[in-house]
Amino acid sequence: MERFILALCLFLSSFWAFAREPMSQADVAAIIDEFQYENNYREVRSKQIGSSWDRCWLYEKVIEVEYPGMSKPLQVNMMHYIPSRSQLGDERVPAVIMIPPIGGTNLLDRKMAETFCENRMSALILTDDFAYIEAQSQGSLRPPEDHQETFYRVGAAVKGSLALISADSNLDYNKIGMFGVSLGGVLGSFMMATQADISAGYFVVAGGDIPQILAVSEQDEVSRIRRKRMSEEGIKTQKEYEEFLRQHILFDPMDLAQTMIPETLNMVIAERDSSVPTPNQRSLHEAFGQPKTRYINAGHVDAVISALFWASDRRDIARFFEKRFSIPNPRPDVFEFLNTINYMAAAQ
């Protein structure tokens, strides 16, 4: 009964928290169902970097994954950090999937992954630009429909990572986390919302309502893409551009907020952000049920640096995951409850 009441409260609070019109139960269920295909991967290449004497082993990996409707397998590049396997023996350690911001993997991502490793956790950094932001800002635009494909590409990459974790004798599939910064936080939180096996998430300067973010963001590459698209489509105002994007971006992490239990989350909000505007960060925070959050009085980049530069702050993030991994994952109960509601609705 306690689990039923918990799930019901989460279900109702997710609707109260929305700043925009929420999706119907049927629509939410349909989105989640799209990402329930079998986790899969095929290793294309794996190269160990450094020495086997190192406390933390690093691999550069390329895997191939498939998802429904794709024309060909998707290649995913990753950096895989894991405590020395020679010291682990048969021990299994938790794994955290990391999605970097626009601009790709940087020093802070690598430092965070090393901190996870030092705290006896594995980290898998997905290094691809799943939204093709860099390529489009510097070259030709992809069709507007490609915005939606971003979710399927990152979905396939995350599910491929889950399959890799399941197959690794030193990784514990019962203890999986998600970490994302900026765009990585937006995409990472969306994927966590669809995958019940991910038991903890930490998202830095991530926001909700993606069309609005892309329409007003002052981030250089996003602004450049916006100017190109508005010129190509004859769009005059940012508001018109936002409405144009709403025709092509059909998903948002806020839509699936009811699967996100606040206790399993932690967030960082920049209070003077114009790249992922602060109001959009607050909207996602509200939709997720106001999880524990660190507020930083800074802009986008300075907030990220402040959150991740100091070793003590990175250790605090690692301790959050350790705490969540020390108890059973509560999220499957919510997914089960939603499935029950959908079954009952379909039977009526």
TILUMTOR-750044 format. One record per residue: x, y, z of N, C-alpha, C in turn. Coordinates in steps of 0.05 Angstrom, whole numbers, plus 5000, padded with zeros to 4 digits. Layout:
REM residues N
XYZXYZXYZ
...
***
This chain:
REM residues 348
501749765000500050005000501750255000
504050255015505750485016506850554988
507650344974508650384946506450504928
504050404932501750504916501350804921
501350884947500951164954503251334943
505651234946507951384935507651434906
507051224891506751254862504551444855
502251424869500051604864500751894869
502151944891503052224896504952324875
506752154866508552244845507052304819
505152134813503552164789502052434790
500752494813499252744815501052984816
503252974831505053204834506353274807
506753074790508053134764506253324748
503653294750501853464735501753744747
501753764773501654024786504254184780
506554034776509054174773509454284745
508054184725508454274697507854564693
509554704679509054984672507654994645
507454774631506054774606504054544606
502554524585500454314584501654044585
500953874605502053604607500953424585
502453214580501553004561499452824575
497852694559495952504570497552254579
496252094596497551844605498151664581
496351654562496751484538499251574522
499551834519501851944504504451884519
504451924545506851874561507551574559
505551404561506051114560507251044532
506251174511507151114484510051184480
510851424492513651504490515451314504
514751244529516351064545516650794531
514450704519514350444506516350434482
516650664468518450674445521350614453
522050654479524750624487525150374504
523250184501523349934516524349694499
525449754475526549534459528949414473
529849184464531949034478534649194476
535949224499538649344499540449174482
542149304466543949154449546449314443
548649174437551049304428552849094415
554549184398556749014387559249174388
561249064401563849214404565349214377
565849444368567449484343570349504349
571049654370573849704376574049764406
576249674418576749734446579749754450
580649974461583550014464584050114492
585749974507586350074534588450294533
588050514547589850734548591350734574
593950764574595550754598596450484606
597250454631598450214640596550044657
596949784657595349604674596149644703
598249794709598949844737597350084748
595950234731594450464739592150384758
591450554777589250504795586550504780
586450664759584050684743584750614714
583350424703583750344676581950504657
583050584635581450744615581550594588
579150564577578850454550577550654531
578550664507577050804486575550594470
572950614469571250414457569550524434
569050364415566950424395565150184394
562550244398560550024396558450094375
557149894365555049924346552349844359
550350004355547749954367545549974346
543349844351541049854333538549934348
536850094335534250164347532150154325
529650114333527450074313527250314294
526950244268526650454248529150564237
531450484247533950604237534650474210
536150634194536850544168539450374169
541150424188543650274191544550294221
546250114230547150124258548450394264
548150484289549350734298551950674312
554150804305556650764319556750974342
557550874365557651044389560551024400
561651254405564351274416564151334446
565851204461565751244490568551214502
568851344525571151304542570251164568
571350934573570450764595572650754617
571950874640573750874663572750654683
574650504693573850294713576250254732
575750214758577950144776579449904766
582049894772583849684762582449414764
582149284741580949014741582648814755
585248844755586948654769586448664799
585648894809585048924838582048844844
580348884824577548824828577048524831
578448374815577948084815575148024805
573547894822570847834815568848044824
569848254837568048454848566648614826
564148684831562548844812562249124825
562649334809562349604818560149744803
558949964815556850114801557950244776
556150334758556950474733555250724730
556550934721555151184716555551254686
553351294672553451374644553551674643
555451794628555752084627555352184599
553852404597553352534571554352824573
556452894557557653154559555953374547
556853624551555353854540556053904511
554854114499555654204472558654254473
560054174452562954214451564453954457
562953754467564153494471565553464498
566853234501568253174526570453374532
570553464557572553664565573953564590
575753734600577353664623575653604647
573453764652571753714675570253444674
569453374650568153104646570152884654
572552914644574652704650575352704680
575452934692576052944721573752814737
571252864728569052744742569152444739
569752344715569952064710572151934728
574352074730576551984747575751974776
574152174785573152174812571351934818
569551874799567951634801569751394805
571751374788573551144788574951124815
575951344825577351354851575551264874
572851294870570951214890569650944883
571150784869570350504862567750494847
567550664827565350664808566450684780
565050574761565850594733564350824721
565550944701564351164686564551114656
562351144642562351114613561551384601
563451524589562851784577562151734547
559751814539558951794511559852044498
561752024479563152264469561952384444
559852264433558752354407556952604412
556752774391554852994390552252894377
550552784394548152654384546152844370
546353104376544653304363546053444340
548553374334550053484312550153794314
550453894338550454184342552954304329
555254194335557754314324557754304293
556954074282556954044252555054244239
552654274251550654454239551454754242
552754814264553455094268555755174250
557354984241559555044223559054994194
556954824188556454744161553454764155
552554564139549754564130547954464153
545454564152543454464172542354204163
541654034182540253794177537253854175
535553684163532753734162531553784190
529553954193528454014219527453764234
526653564219525753314231527953174247
530453244241532653114254532753174284
531553404292531353464321530253224336
528153104326526952874339528652634339
530252594318532052364316534152364338
534752604348536752624370536052444393
533452434400532552274423533051974417
532651894392533051614386535951534385
537651724375540551674375541651644403
540951844420542051824448540751594462
538251524455536951294467538351034461
539151004435540550764427543250754441
544650984444547250994456547050914486
545051024500544750954528543950664532
542150564515541350284518543650104510
545350184491547750034485549650024509
549850244523551450254547550350074568
547750064571546549884590547149594584
547049534558547649254550550649194556
552349384551555249344557555649304587
554249464603554549434632553549154641
551349064629550248804636552248574629
553748614608555548404598558348404612
558948614627561548644639561548514666
563348334671563448174696564348344719
565348584715566148764737564248994742
561948994728560049214731557449104742
556149254760553749174774551349294761
549749134747547449244732545249344751
545349274776543349364796544049644807
546349754798547250014809548250184785
546350314772546950474748546050754752
547750954745547051234748547351374721
546251624720546451794697547452074706
549352174691550552434697550652594671
549652844672549653004647549953304653
551253444636551753734638550553874614
548954084619547754244598546054074580
546654074554545153904535545353614544
547653534554547953254565546053204587
545453404604543453374625540653354615
540053514594537353504582536853224570
538753124554538452864541538652634561
540452664581540852464601538352434618
537152654626534752644643532452524628
532252584602530152454585530552154585
532952064581533451774579533051644606
533851764627533351654654530351614658
528751814648525851794652524651564637
526051444618524951224603526050954612
528150954628529550704635529350654665
527750474673527350424702529850314716
531750204701534050084713536150294721
535750544713537650754721536550864748
538050824769537050874796537751144808
539551304795540351564805541251744783
540652004785541452194765542452454776
544552564765545552824773545852994748
544453224748544353384723545053674729
547053774715548254044719547254224697
546054444705544954654687543354534664
541554354670539754234650537054374652
535654394630533054524630530954374615
528454464619526154344605524954544585
523254434567522054574545524154644524
525054444510527254464491526754674469
524354684457523854884436524355174447
523455224470523855484482526855544487
528255344497531155374502532555444476
532055294455533355344429532555604417
530255704423529255954412530556204425
531356184450532356414464535256394474
536456154472539156104482541156294469
543056394485545156564474547756404471
547656144474549955974470550856004440
553356034435554356104408553355924386
553755664389553055474368549955464364
548555474385545555464384544555724370
545755954377544956204364545556204335
547856084327548556074299546655904283
545955674295543955504281541255644279
540455774300537855914299537856124277
539956284274540056484253539956354225
541356134222541255994196538455894190
537255764209534555644205532555864200
532556074215530656294211530956414184
533456434174533856544147532856354126
533356094129532555894109529455874108
528155894131525255844133523656104131
525056334129523656594128522256654154
523356574177522256624203523256884214
521457054224522157334231522857364260
521557224278521957264307522657014321
523857044345524456814361522056654370
519856794375517356664382516356484359
516556584335515756424312517556184309
520156224315522056004313521355794334
520655884358519855694379517455524370
515455654358513055514349513755324326
515655404309516655224287517854974299
519555014320520954784332518954594346
516754704357514754534370513454344351
513554404325512454224305514253984300
516854014308518853814301520153684326
519853804349520953684374518553604391
518053344392515553244403515953134431
518453104440519052994467520453204484
520253174510521753344528521953194555
524153234569524353094595522053164614
520953404612518753484629516253314624
515953214600513653054593513552794610
515852694617516052434630516752464660
516252694671517052754698515952564719
513652444713512352274732513952024738
515951954722517551714728520051784744
520452044750522852134763522252184793
523252014810522852044839524952244849
524052464863525852674871528252574887
527852374904530052274921532352144904
531752064880533751934863535352144847
534752394850535852604833537352814849
539252944836540653184846541153364823
540953624827541253814805543054054813
544054184793545454444797544154644779
543254874790541955084775543655334775
544255444752545655704749543655924750
543956114768541956314772542156554753
544256564736544556784717545256664689
543756464681544456314657542856414633
544156454611542856534586543256324564
544856124569545255904550543055694552
542755584577540355434584538955614604
537055784595536055994612535155894640
535756044660535155974687532155894691
530256044679527455954683526955674672
528255594651527955324640529155114659
531355184672532555004692530554974716
529455194724527555184746525055024739
524155044713521854894704522354594706
524654514697525354224699525454134728
526654294744526854244773524054204785
522254384778519554364789518154114778
518454054753517153824741518153564754
520753564762521853324774521253304804
519553484814518753464842520653594862
522253794852524053954868526053774883
527753624868529853474881531853654894
533553544911535753694923537453834902
537954084906539254244885541254434897
543454474882545454674889545054914870
544655154882544255394866546855554866
547755624841550255774838549656044825
550456254838549956524828551956594806
551556484783553456514761552056454734
553456514712552556444686553056144680
552556074655552655784648555355664652
557455764639560055644640561255654669
560955894681562055924708560755734728
558155684724556755504743557755214739
558255134714559354874709562054844721
563755044718566455034729566255024760
564555194771564255194800563254924811
561554794796560454534805562354304803
564254324784565954084778568954124781
569854374784572754414784574154304808
572954354832574354284856573853984863
576053854871575853564877573753514899
573553694919571553644940568753644930
568153814910565453824898564953574882
566953474868566553234852566152994871
567552994894567152774913564352784925
563253024929560553044938558552914918
559052954892557352834872557652534873
560052434875560552144877559152034902
559152174924557852084948554852064945
553652254929550852234924550151974911
551751894890551251644877551751404896
553851424911554351204930551951164949
550851384959548551364977546151234963
545551314939543351194924543850904918
546250834911546950554904546950374928
546950484952547050324976544250214984
542150304970539450214975538150114949
536049954950534849854926533750084909
533750044883532650234864529550244866
528350474874525450484877523950534851
525350604830523950694806522250484791
522950234791521250034777518450034787
517950094813515250094824513550304810
514750534804513250744791512550664762
514450544748513850444721511650234722
511750054742509749844744507049964750
506950174766504450304773503250444748
504950574732504050704708502950494688
504350274686503450064668500649954677
500249944703497649844714495450044706
496050304709494050504702493350484673
495350464656494950444627493350194619
494049974633492549724627489549754635
489049884658486349914667484850104648
486250314638484950504620484350374594
486150204584485650064559483349864560
482949754585480849554588478049674590
477949934595475350054598474050114572
***
